[in-house]
Amino acid sequence: MPRRWENSCPHCGAECHSEGSLAAAGELQRELTYDGLRAAEANGSKGGRRPAVPAAQTDAVRTAYLEGRSIAALARDHGVSRGAIRTAVADLLPEHTAGDPGVPAPELPVALDMPGKVADYLRTTELEPAERAALDQGVTVRRGQGYTLRVSAVPAVHRVLLARCQPLDGVQGAPAVPAQRKARREYQNRVSALIPTGP
């Protein structure tokens, strides 16, 4: 049986020169890391942590969040991380307000499919900015010959949109178009089923 050296490799039995090998490997790794960082910087990438929400934009971020914008969308719009947005709206998040019995929890955005006939009608009516934003940010989903608009908004905005499309049920002197009336009632059922109307 061949004699093993004290600093021999456990796999092959060869003598390893660990101090020199480790130093060279460490230097090579540093060199490759710095080369990679320089290449990324040359391509326009900058390393490090993404910036926080600027103080001047904090109110706008908080308002947009309360109007129903998602945290991910706000992060994209402002060029910051989702964590930075969560920090800016921390006191508005449900887990923060749930512990304080005197403060009602803010309504969270709800995604509902709005029939295309309802969306088409609402696009021609006069809407408040929060309602218009919810409608404009909706995602079109094709359904056979028609479509639905997936609208993500707080329940209050859905209730207002539902009220604004009331004329689709027919008004005095103008009969309702059955397809439009059916579309409005579908949206009404979705709003009623998912959102309690409150006191």
Number of C-alpha atoms within 10 A of each C-alpha: 3 5 7 13 12 10 12 15 14 12 6 8 14 12 13 14 11 12 8 10 11 11 11 12 11 12 12 12 12 12 12 12 12 12 12 12 15 14 12 13 12 10 9 9 11 12 9 6 8 13 11 17 20 13 9 8 11 15 13 12 22 19 13 17 24 20 21 22 22 17 19 14 14 21 18 11 10 15 14 18 19 18 16 19 23 19 14 20 19 15 12 19 17 14 11 12 16 14 11 10 8 8 9 11 16 13 16 20 20 17 16 19 20 28 23 21 19 25 23 12 14 18 12 8 11 10 15 11 10 18 20 17 18 20 23 13 14 20 13 15 15 11 10 6 5 10 16 20 23 21 22 23 27 23 22 17 21 27 15 13 24 18 12 16 19 15 16 22 18 14 10 7 6 10 11 15 11 12 12 20 18 17 20 25 18 16 20 19 12 15 21 14 10 12 15 9 11 4 3
